[in-house]
Amino acid sequence: MHVKSNIGIVNALIRITVGLTVLAWSTSKLVKRPWRDSYLVMAMLGGMKVAEGIVRFCPLTALFERGQDMVQEKRVNHNNNNDDEAVEEILPYNPS
């Protein structure tokens, strides 16, 4: 798998800042109540955001871009196969 940066520098700085804030908050709460697993999960999520900002790669953004490319490729292939017939529009899934 070829990993290239897919977020901008400002987005990366925001992710680092928010990630460090969440990490600091969750670890301070974890010191007070070590039996709570939710603080541990929040610390992991904060650390993940910091790592995404440092390497400037977001797996969810890459997954979304890949899905959009697949929809576009399917649309092009569908249009090429059915030039004479009425072409039905392929729309991406929108849950809202």
Protein Blocks (a to p, Z undefined) as FASTA:
>chain_A
ZZddfbdfklmmmmmmmmmmmmmmmmmmmmmmmmbmklmmmmmmmmmmmmmmmnopafkl
mmmmmmmmmmmmmmmmmmmmmmmbccdddddddfZZ
